[in-house]
Amino acid sequence: MKIIIINGSNRKNGATYNILNELRLALQTFKDAEIEFYNVSELNLKYCIGCSKCYKTGHCVFDDDLERLSLNIASADGIILGSPTYASNVSAQIKTIIDRGHFVIEQLLYGKYAVSIATYENYGGKDTSKVLNKLLSYSGAYVSGKIICKTPFSYNPLNNIKLKNYISRVANRLHKDIQKKRKYPLQKIKRNIIFKFGILPFVKRKGIDYNGVLQSYKVKDLI
């Protein structure tokens, strides 16, 4: 199984990174797990310019690392997204991934399993977690777990043994969900409602302008 981990923090040794790396180490104990770890700050990427060309052609006008990352995510079984909290929201790095990643409209994560990580020092961690989980759910994924960690600035959250044990349980659950292809009935119902009554009718009304999206649905057997 292939699992993509994305660190949306610009700090490579910060709390978000440490938690994501602990998940990586836990998942690497499974012989069937292939883990790919990305620091968004190291990627060559451009901001979305809102041209909507990707919906028609199936690919972005920018041929950069983010476009290749999106293709890589499409071939993965699971994804882990991590972000620090800035102004009660996700980081700019993760927001760029969201804007450019072909997630929601194209249903990039359909049938995949996901975990979200939100770290914060003072306030807003739950808001960040909600943004990440909505993205994952609306993009078609089953959310296997989430971690919301309040921690002082420049403090290693892994000093908390309870958190380390919880991270291990989340990793085990994600691996088991992918391996067993677990179905979350309530999440599936919610996902289907969002897609069938929200996203799909909108895309069909766009017609040829969203031909790239419709083609992606055919590949995923969504239509």
Buried (B, 14 or more C-beta within 10 A) or exposed (E): BBBBBBBBBBBEEBBBBBBBBBBBEBBEEBEEBEBBBBBBEEBEBBEBEEEEBBBBEBBBEBEEBBBEBBEEBBEBBBBBBBBBBBEBBBBBBBBBBBEBBBBBBBBBBBBBBBBBBBBBBEEBBBBBBBBBBBBBBBBBBBBBBBBBBBBEEEEEBBEBEEBBEBBBEBBBBBBEBBBEEEEBEEBEEEBEEBBEEEBBEEBEEBEEEBBBBBEBBEEBEBE
